[in-house]
Amino acid sequence: MHEFVIKDNGKIYTFDKFEDIPLEFDHVIKFVPKVPEPPHTEIQHDEIHSWNDKLKELMRRERNASNNS
């Protein structure tokens, strides 16, 4: 199970689905996607390779994203 933790308006929220994370929040606290045990299928490889871009996307969603560059 994935674990994504964000902070928004002083409260901590935990999500297990990337799609459930709000479009705007204060900070990414924890980003732990679950990687399946090898051997991996092509679909699993595609998902694994997508996690870096998804983390970058969350960092852009942070309200203070302009300070992240």
N, CA, C and O atoms as a GROMACS GRO file, in nm:
protein
  276
    1MET      N    1   0.084  -0.118   0.000
    1MET     CA    2   0.000   0.000   0.000
    1MET      C    3   0.089   0.125   0.000
    1MET      O    4   0.187   0.133   0.075
    2HIS      N    5   0.056   0.221  -0.083
    2HIS     CA    6   0.131   0.346  -0.090
    2HIS      C    7   0.105   0.429   0.036
    2HIS      O    8   0.003   0.411   0.104
    3GLU      N    9   0.198   0.519   0.067
    3GLU     CA   10   0.177   0.613   0.178
    3GLU      C   11   0.225   0.751   0.135
    3GLU      O   12   0.344   0.774   0.112
    4PHE      N   13   0.130   0.843   0.126
    4PHE     CA   14   0.160   0.981   0.092
    4PHE      C   15   0.105   1.067   0.204
    4PHE      O   16  -0.014   1.060   0.237
    5VAL      N   17   0.190   1.150   0.262
    5VAL     CA   18   0.150   1.234   0.375
    5VAL      C   19   0.175   1.379   0.337
    5VAL      O   20   0.283   1.414   0.289
    6ILE      N   21   0.074   1.461   0.358
    6ILE     CA   22   0.087   1.605   0.332
    6ILE      C   23   0.044   1.682   0.457
    6ILE      O   24  -0.025   1.629   0.544
    7LYS      N   25   0.085   1.805   0.462
    7LYS     CA   26   0.042   1.897   0.567
    7LYS      C   27  -0.036   2.009   0.499
    7LYS      O   28   0.010   2.067   0.401
    8ASP      N   29  -0.152   2.039   0.553
    8ASP     CA   30  -0.235   2.145   0.497
    8ASP      C   31  -0.305   2.217   0.610
    8ASP      O   32  -0.376   2.155   0.690
    9ASN      N   33  -0.286   2.346   0.616
    9ASN     CA   34  -0.346   2.430   0.721
    9ASN      C   35  -0.322   2.374   0.860
    9ASN      O   36  -0.412   2.372   0.944
   10GLY      N   37  -0.198   2.330   0.884
   10GLY     CA   38  -0.158   2.282   1.016
   10GLY      C   39  -0.201   2.141   1.050
   10GLY      O   40  -0.173   2.093   1.160
   11LYS      N   41  -0.268   2.072   0.959
   11LYS     CA   42  -0.312   1.935   0.984
   11LYS      C   43  -0.239   1.839   0.891
   11LYS      O   44  -0.202   1.875   0.779
   12ILE      N   45  -0.218   1.716   0.939
   12ILE     CA   46  -0.151   1.612   0.863
   12ILE      C   47  -0.255   1.519   0.803
   12ILE      O   48  -0.347   1.475   0.873
   13TYR      N   49  -0.241   1.488   0.675
   13TYR     CA   50  -0.332   1.399   0.604
   13TYR      C   51  -0.251   1.289   0.537
   13TYR      O   52  -0.145   1.314   0.482
   14THR      N   53  -0.303   1.166   0.543
   14THR     CA   54  -0.237   1.051   0.483
   14THR      C   55  -0.328   0.993   0.375
   14THR      O   56  -0.449   0.979   0.394
   15PHE      N   57  -0.267   0.961   0.262
   15PHE     CA   58  -0.341   0.905   0.148
   15PHE      C   59  -0.271   0.778   0.102
   15PHE      O   60  -0.149   0.765   0.114
   16ASP      N   61  -0.350   0.683   0.050
   16ASP     CA   62  -0.290   0.563  -0.008
   16ASP      C   63  -0.307   0.560  -0.159
   16ASP      O   64  -0.257   0.470  -0.226
   17LYS      N   65  -0.378   0.659  -0.213
   17LYS     CA   66  -0.394   0.671  -0.358
   17LYS      C   67  -0.346   0.810  -0.401
   17LYS      O   68  -0.390   0.912  -0.347
   18PHE      N   69  -0.256   0.813  -0.496
   18PHE     CA   70  -0.202   0.940  -0.546
   18PHE      C   71  -0.314   1.031  -0.593
   18PHE      O   72  -0.310   1.152  -0.570
   19GLU      N   73  -0.413   0.974  -0.658
   19GLU     CA   74  -0.524   1.050  -0.717
   19GLU      C   75  -0.608   1.122  -0.612
   19GLU      O   76  -0.679   1.217  -0.645
   20ASP      N   77  -0.601   1.080  -0.486
   20ASP     CA   78  -0.681   1.142  -0.380
   20ASP      C   79  -0.614   1.265  -0.318
   20ASP      O   80  -0.678   1.338  -0.242
   21ILE      N   81  -0.488   1.288  -0.351
   21ILE     CA   82  -0.416   1.401  -0.292
   21ILE      C   83  -0.472   1.530  -0.351
   21ILE      O   84  -0.488   1.540  -0.473
   22PRO      N   85  -0.502   1.630  -0.267
   22PRO     CA   86  -0.558   1.756  -0.318
   22PRO      C   87  -0.466   1.825  -0.418
   22PRO      O   88  -0.345   1.801  -0.420
   23LEU      N   89  -0.525   1.910  -0.499
   23LEU     CA   90  -0.448   1.983  -0.599
   23LEU      C   91  -0.361   2.092  -0.538
   23LEU      O   92  -0.266   2.138  -0.601
   24GLU      N   93  -0.393   2.133  -0.417
   24GLU     CA   94  -0.315   2.236  -0.348
   24GLU      C   95  -0.309   2.203  -0.200
   24GLU      O   96  -0.408   2.163  -0.140
   25PHE      N   97  -0.190   2.220  -0.141
   25PHE     CA   98  -0.169   2.193   0.000
   25PHE      C   99  -0.041   2.264   0.041
   25PHE      O  100   0.027   2.324  -0.043
   26ASP      N  101  -0.007   2.259   0.170
   26ASP     CA  102   0.110   2.333   0.218
   26ASP      C  103   0.243   2.262   0.192
   26ASP      O  104   0.335   2.322   0.137
   27HIS      N  105   0.254   2.135   0.231
   27HIS     CA  106   0.383   2.066   0.221
   27HIS      C  107   0.366   1.916   0.200
   27HIS      O  108   0.272   1.854   0.251
   28VAL      N  109   0.458   1.858   0.123
   28VAL     CA  110   0.472   1.713   0.115
   28VAL      C  111   0.555   1.672   0.236
   28VAL      O  112   0.664   1.725   0.257
   29ILE      N  113   0.504   1.580   0.315
   29ILE     CA  114   0.576   1.532   0.432
   29ILE      C  115   0.642   1.397   0.403
   29ILE      O  116   0.757   1.373   0.439
   30LYS      N  117   0.567   1.308   0.338
   30LYS     CA  118   0.616   1.173   0.313
   30LYS      C  119   0.564   1.124   0.178
   30LYS      O  120   0.447   1.143   0.144
   31PHE      N  121   0.653   1.062   0.103
   31PHE     CA  122   0.617   1.010  -0.029
   31PHE      C  123   0.677   0.870  -0.039
   31PHE      O  124   0.796   0.855  -0.068
   32VAL      N  125   0.594   0.768  -0.015
   32VAL     CA  126   0.643   0.631  -0.014
   32VAL      C  127   0.552   0.543  -0.100
   32VAL      O  128   0.459   0.480  -0.049
   33PRO      N  129   0.578   0.540  -0.231
   33PRO     CA  130   0.501   0.449  -0.316
   33PRO      C  131   0.548   0.306  -0.291
   33PRO      O  132   0.666   0.281  -0.266
   34LYS      N  133   0.456   0.214  -0.298
   34LYS     CA  134   0.490   0.073  -0.280
   34LYS      C  135   0.540   0.017  -0.413
   34LYS      O  136   0.473   0.026  -0.515
   35VAL      N  137   0.657  -0.040  -0.409
   35VAL     CA  138   0.715  -0.102  -0.527
   35VAL      C  139   0.699  -0.254  -0.511
   35VAL      O  140   0.745  -0.310  -0.411
   36PRO      N  141   0.636  -0.319  -0.607
   36PRO     CA  142   0.617  -0.464  -0.596
   36PRO      C  143   0.750  -0.539  -0.603
   36PRO      O  144   0.848  -0.490  -0.657
   37GLU      N  145   0.749  -0.658  -0.546
   37GLU     CA  146   0.868  -0.743  -0.551
   37GLU      C  147   0.898  -0.784  -0.695
   37GLU      O  148   0.806  -0.806  -0.774
   38PRO      N  149   1.026  -0.793  -0.730
   38PRO     CA  150   1.061  -0.839  -0.864
   38PRO      C  151   1.031  -0.989  -0.878
   38PRO      O  152   1.018  -1.058  -0.777
   39PRO      N  153   1.020  -1.038  -0.996
   39PRO     CA  154   1.037  -0.968  -1.123
   39PRO      C  155   0.915  -0.882  -1.155
   39PRO      O  156   0.803  -0.912  -1.113
   40HIS      N  157   0.938  -0.774  -1.228
   40HIS     CA  158   0.832  -0.680  -1.261
   40HIS      C  159   0.782  -0.700  -1.404
   40HIS      O  160   0.858  -0.736  -1.494
   41THR      N  161   0.654  -0.675  -1.420
   41THR     CA  162   0.596  -0.674  -1.555
   41THR      C  163   0.629  -0.539  -1.619
   41THR      O  164   0.678  -0.448  -1.552
   42GLU      N  165   0.604  -0.528  -1.747
   42GLU     CA  166   0.624  -0.399  -1.816
   42GLU      C  167   0.536  -0.291  -1.755
   42GLU      O  168   0.578  -0.177  -1.740
   43ILE      N  169   0.414  -0.327  -1.721
   43ILE     CA  170   0.322  -0.230  -1.659
   43ILE      C  171   0.377  -0.183  -1.525
   43ILE      O  172   0.370  -0.065  -1.493
   44GLN      N  173   0.430  -0.276  -1.446
   44GLN     CA  174   0.489  -0.237  -1.318
   44GLN      C  175   0.612  -0.149  -1.339
   44GLN      O  176   0.632  -0.053  -1.264
   45HIS      N  177   0.692  -0.180  -1.438
   45HIS     CA  178   0.809  -0.095  -1.469
   45HIS      C  179   0.765   0.046  -1.505
   45HIS      O  180   0.825   0.143  -1.460
   46ASP      N  181   0.662   0.057  -1.584
   46ASP     CA  182   0.610   0.189  -1.622
   46ASP      C  183   0.564   0.266  -1.499
   46ASP      O  184   0.592   0.386  -1.487
   47GLU      N  185   0.495   0.198  -1.409
   47GLU     CA  186   0.447   0.265  -1.287
   47GLU      C  187   0.565   0.308  -1.199
   47GLU      O  188   0.568   0.420  -1.149
   48ILE      N  189   0.662   0.219  -1.182
   48ILE     CA  190   0.779   0.250  -1.100
   48ILE      C  191   0.851   0.373  -1.156
   48ILE      O  192   0.892   0.461  -1.081
   49HIS      N  193   0.866   0.378  -1.286
   49HIS     CA  194   0.936   0.490  -1.350
   49HIS      C  195   0.855   0.620  -1.343
   49HIS      O  196   0.911   0.728  -1.361
   50SER      N  197   0.726   0.611  -1.318
   50SER     CA  198   0.642   0.731  -1.310
   50SER      C  199   0.650   0.801  -1.175
   50SER      O  200   0.610   0.917  -1.164
   51TRP      N  201   0.699   0.733  -1.072
   51TRP     CA  202   0.694   0.791  -0.937
   51TRP      C  203   0.778   0.916  -0.921
   51TRP      O  204   0.739   1.006  -0.847
   52ASN      N  205   0.890   0.925  -0.987
   52ASN     CA  206   0.970   1.047  -0.976
   52ASN      C  207   0.894   1.168  -1.030
   52ASN      O  208   0.896   1.275  -0.969
   53ASP      N  209   0.828   1.151  -1.144
   53ASP     CA  210   0.748   1.260  -1.200
   53ASP      C  211   0.630   1.295  -1.110
   53ASP      O  212   0.592   1.412  -1.098
   54LYS      N  213   0.573   1.195  -1.047
   54LYS     CA  214   0.460   1.221  -0.956
   54LYS      C  215   0.506   1.298  -0.833
   54LYS      O  216   0.434   1.386  -0.785
   55LEU      N  217   0.624   1.267  -0.781
   55LEU     CA  218   0.677   1.345  -0.669
   55LEU      C  219   0.701   1.490  -0.711
   55LEU      O  220   0.669   1.582  -0.636
   56LYS      N  221   0.758   1.510  -0.828
   56LYS     CA  222   0.779   1.646  -0.879
   56LYS      C  223   0.646   1.720  -0.893
   56LYS      O  224   0.638   1.839  -0.863
   57GLU      N  225   0.543   1.649  -0.938
   57GLU     CA  226   0.410   1.709  -0.950
   57GLU      C  227   0.358   1.753  -0.814
   57GLU      O  228   0.304   1.863  -0.802
   58LEU      N  229   0.374   1.671  -0.712
   58LEU     CA  230   0.330   1.710  -0.578
   58LEU      C  231   0.406   1.832  -0.528
   58LEU      O  232   0.348   1.920  -0.464
   59MET      N  233   0.533   1.838  -0.558
   59MET     CA  234   0.612   1.954  -0.515
   59MET      C  235   0.563   2.081  -0.584
   59MET      O  236   0.568   2.189  -0.525
   60ARG      N  237   0.517   2.069  -0.708
   60ARG     CA  238   0.461   2.186  -0.777
   60ARG      C  239   0.327   2.228  -0.716
   60ARG      O  240   0.292   2.346  -0.717
   61ARG      N  241   0.253   2.131  -0.662
   61ARG     CA  242   0.123   2.160  -0.602
   61ARG      C  243   0.134   2.232  -0.468
   61ARG      O  244   0.037   2.293  -0.423
   62GLU      N  245   0.249   2.225  -0.404
   62GLU     CA  246   0.265   2.292  -0.276
   62GLU      C  247   0.239   2.441  -0.292
   62GLU      O  248   0.281   2.502  -0.390
   63ARG      N  249   0.169   2.498  -0.196
   63ARG     CA  250   0.136   2.641  -0.203
   63ARG      C  251   0.260   2.728  -0.216
   63ARG      O  252   0.255   2.834  -0.278
   64ASN      N  253   0.370   2.685  -0.160
   64ASN     CA  254   0.494   2.762  -0.166
   64ASN      C  255   0.587   2.710  -0.274
   64ASN      O  256   0.709   2.720  -0.262
   65ALA      N  257   0.530   2.654  -0.380
   65ALA     CA  258   0.609   2.590  -0.486
   65ALA      C  259   0.712   2.685  -0.546
   65ALA      O  260   0.819   2.641  -0.589
   66SER      N  261   0.683   2.812  -0.551
   66SER     CA  262   0.778   2.907  -0.610
   66SER      C  263   0.907   2.913  -0.527
   66SER      O  264   1.011   2.955  -0.578
   67ASN      N  265   0.901   2.872  -0.402
   67ASN     CA  266   1.020   2.869  -0.318
   67ASN      C  267   1.098   2.740  -0.334
   67ASN      O  268   1.206   2.727  -0.277
   68ASN      N  269   1.045   2.644  -0.410
   68ASN     CA  270   1.110   2.514  -0.425
   68ASN      C  271   1.210   2.511  -0.540
   68ASN      O  272   1.278   2.410  -0.557
   69SER      N  273   1.221   2.616  -0.617
   69SER     CA  274   1.310   2.609  -0.733
   69SER      C  275   1.452   2.648  -0.699
   69SER      O  276   1.538   2.647  -0.786
   0.00000   0.00000   0.00000
